[in-house]
Amino acid sequence: MNILIIFVVAMMAVGECRKSGIPVKKDGCPYECYRHRYCLEECKSLGAIGGICMANLYCVCTDLPDNVPTSSHPKSCSK
């Protein structure tokens, strides 16, 4: 019985897994940006806690849900 209680408490403590990174669209392109506010809005729409514009190139989001695709080396998709 004690093991069951410990297991339930441990699972509640773990909660939902989240990650930080560069979110990418279905085509593999990152969300390009020039302002932090844009990234904050985009990241929140993806379920993240926050986001910034990294070097005026692409958005980096914090605490994204695991189901959001990310890339550590996004491809360049400028039009």
Buried (B, 14 or more C-beta within 10 A) or exposed (E): EEEEEEEEEEEEEEEEEBEBBBBBEEEEBBBBBEEBEBBBEBBEEBBBEBBBBBEEBBBBBBBBEEEBEBBEEBEEEEE
